[in-house]
């Protein structure tokens, strides 16, 4: 009986080794998948942040233009539509991507948006999956700027120096006094900046 018991134990050992080896392989495979997912997530975070940074820079420049031309209401519509030339905000996208350890390709997407493609500087790394040691993650994001405010025409009997009432989302109305422009809307009052739905 002892010989038989020892024989059974000897037969179970190779099965045990096979099962443990298989589990280790699965664990390493899951680890490789996790590394790839983390790298993709880093690339997407960098892309989102870079696109938003470029759009926020343009939003601020559009606000500057509106403040500069606040006494010229005939120019307001062009500013809110992004038809007034402002400096390209892609430099902010590149700056922020570098902080997130990624490189970026940034392009304006119409007058009020930016699309960026980021690539991580680091690769996925060595895993059991061949070719990952040089594989980098690439992700895309688009940010858009939308005007939050609108205005109607002035009454026919309005004075020449009267400014239109600026109505903004959230129920805010700005009755601008040309003789006292100390209280003007902020960039976030005038424009929304958000990621475009993919």
Secondary structure, DSSP 8 states (H G I E B T S, - for coil): -HHHHHHHHHHHHHHHHHHHHHHHHHHHHHHHHHHHHHHHHHHHHHHHHHHHHHHHHHHHHHHHHHHHTTT-GGGHHHHHTT-S----THHHHHHHHHHTTEEEEEEE-STTEEEEEEEESS---S-SSTTGGG---EEEEEEEEEE-EEE----TT--TT----EEETTTEEE--BTTB-SS---HHHHEEEEE---
